[in-house]
Amino acid sequence: MNSAYRIALAGNPNTGKSTLFNALTGLKQHTGNWAGKTVSMAEGSFTHKDKKYKLIDLPGTYSLFSNSADEEVARNYILFEQPDVTLVVVDATSLERNLNLALQVMEMTKNVIICVNLIDEAERKGIQINEKVLMKRTGVPVIKLSARNKVGFNVLLDTIDRVIGGVIECQPVQTVYSEQIEEKIAKIESKLLRLDINHLSARWVALRLLDGDMSLMKKLTSRLGEGGKTQYGYQQHILRG
């Protein structure tokens, strides 16, 4: 599996994320706990067009603001492990609520595919999803699925292959904030880009620093080898000026 492409699977609870995971990986999966956490993890594998993929089922979360162990695990994996593609599973019957997480993921990483699951239930309720409009507004591929019936799987797998191969270039739209916040983001970004942050999204990190995310600060301090500085001191170093 060393040569396998890594696919992260994110989504709110009860969106059918685990159903999609099981359908794609079948019996080729194992479970355990994330290192240093009581949060359970599941990994599986599948192949498509002679390519090997490792699918990592992240904990179901409503956000990535590290307000819980589940959110911290999901955030850290996407941010620091940098999977080749992140699939965000959303519920077609509750799209507006679910897209909040998708927008957060799109601020963190570029290669995102939105999987609109439970499309069969949505249609039974008279809900119509125009995936082309969603693609235009989000800047990333949007695939309609019914994970339990394996509807849309061929399109999903081909889309993953094309994103991996560079045939599809994801261009996630970024949330634009007030002029004052954008000025602060730009100032912090310029400082972050002078540091070795391992290709992390400087904009997203800047947003979290502005929000006072001490959990992220601790992780960054560890990653950047700033062991001699306190979290607070390091944060002040970045935010100062």
N, C-alpha and C positions, 0 to 999 in steps of 0.2 A: 504493500500500500504506500511505500515511500514515494512512488511516482504519481500517486493519485491526486487529482485536483480536489480541493477542499471546498465544500458547499455548506454554508451555514443556513440553518432553518430557523427563522424567527417569526414571532406572531403573538397576538393576544391569546390568553386561555380560551378554550372552546371555539377555536376557529377551524378545527380539523387538522391542525399542524401535525399531531402525532399520527393521525390516519394517513396523511401524505407520506410521512417518514416510513411507516410500516409498509405502505404500498410500494414505495420505491426500493426499499432495501430487503424486504421479505425476511428470510431467516439469517441474512448476512448482517447481523447487528449484535452489539453487546452493550450492557449497561454498567454503570459504576457511579462514582461521585467525582465531582470536580476537585482538583487538588486543593486541599486545605478547606474544603467546604462540605457541608452536609447536603448540598444541593445535588440531586441526581443528574447524571448525564447519560446520553445515549448516542452511540456512533454506529453507523452502518455503511455499507458499500453497495455500489451498483456499477454497471458498465453500460456504455452507449457509444456506438460507432467506434468500437475498439479503444475507447478512452475509459480509464478507471476513475471513479469518483468516490470520495469519502464524504458522507453526509453527517453533519453534526447537528443534532436536535437541541437547540438552545432552550433554556427554561421559558415557559410562557410568561410574558410580561406585558404590562400596559404602557410602560415607558422605559427609557434607558438612563434614568437620572440617578441610579445607584441608591434608591431609597430602601432597597431590600437586597438580600443576598442573591435572589434570582436576577434582579435587574443588574447588579454588579457583575455577575458571571456573564450574562449576555453581552453587556457593554464591553467588558474587557476582552472577550473573545473577538468580537467584531473589530474593535479598535486596535488591539495589539497583535492578534494572530493574523489579521488581514486575510480572511478567506478569499478564494478566487472569485466566488459569487455568493451573494447573500439573497436567499429567497425569503420574502416577507409574505406570510400567509394572512389574508384578510377575509372576513366573513362578508359574503355578497349581500346578506340581509341586513348588515349593520356597517356599511362601508364607511360612512363619515367618521364614526368613532374609531374604527380600526386603522384608518389612514394616518392617524396621529403618530403611531409607531413607525409606519413606513417613512414618513417625513423625517423622523429622527434618524433612522438608519441611513437615509439618503444624505444627511448632513455629515455622516461619519465615513461613508465609503461610496465608491463610484459604481461598482458592478452590482447593481440591485435589480432583481426581477420581482414584480408584485404578482402574487398568485391569488386571484379572486376565487376563493373556494366556496363550496355550497351553492354553486350557481343554479343547481336544480331546485333547491329550496326557494331561492330568490324568484325564479321563474314561476313557481307554484303560487307565490304571493303577489305575482304581477309586477315584480321589480325587474326592470331591464337595465343591464349594465353595458355601456358603450365603451369597450376597452380601447378603441382607437382615440377617443377623446381623452381618456385617462392617460394613455401613453403620451399624447401631445402635451398634456398639462403637467405630467410628472417628469418627463424626459427619460423614462426607463421602460423596458418591456412590461406589458401587462397581459397575463394569461388567465383565461377563465377556466376553472376546474370544477370537477366533482371528484374529490379524492377517493371517496368510498366506492364510486363506480368507475374509477380510473378514466374519467372523461377529460380530455385535454392533455393527457400525459405525453403523447407524441410531440405536440407543439411545444410543451414545456421542455422536454429533453433536447429537442432541436434548438430551442432558444438558448438553453444553457451552453450547448456546444458552440453556437455562433458567438455568444458573448466571450467565452473562453478563447475562441479562435480570433477574436478581434473583428469579426464580420459585422457584429452589432456593437456600436460604441454607445455606452450609456452616458447620458448627460443629465444627471439629476438636477431638477430645479432646486434652488436654494431659497429658503425663507428669508425675506428682506425685512429687517427691523427698522426702528426709528433712526433718524439721522444721527442722533446722539450715540445710540448703541452701536451703529455701524462704524462710527469714528473710533470708538473704543476697541471694537473688534479688529479693525485695521491696524491700530497701534500695537495691540498685543500680538497679532499675527506676525508683524514685522520682526518682533523680538523672538518669537517661537521659531521662525524660519531660519534664524541664525544659529539655532541649537540643532543637535542631532536628534530629531524626534522620529526617526525611522519611518519617514513617509506617512506619518499620521496626518489626519486632517487638521491643519493648523487652525482653520476657522472654527471647527467644532470644539477643539481644545480651548480656544479663546473664549467661546461662549460659556463653556463649563467653568472656566476660571472666573469669569465675570459673575457667575452664579454662586461662587464660593464652594465649589465641589471639592471638599477636602479628601474624599476617598480617591478621586482621580489624582489629586495633588500627590498623595502618598504613593500611588502607583507610578506616576511620572518620575517622582524623586528616585524611586527604586530603579526604574528603567534607565534613567540618565546618569546613574551613579553619583547622585548628589547626597551620599550618605552623611556628610558632615553638616548639612544644612537642615534646619527644621522645616517641616511642611509650611509653616506660616512664613518663615524667612524666605523660602523659595518662591512662594506665591507673591510676596511683596516684591521680590526681585523681578518677577515677570511683569507684575501689574504697575510697578512704580513708573512714574513719569507721565 
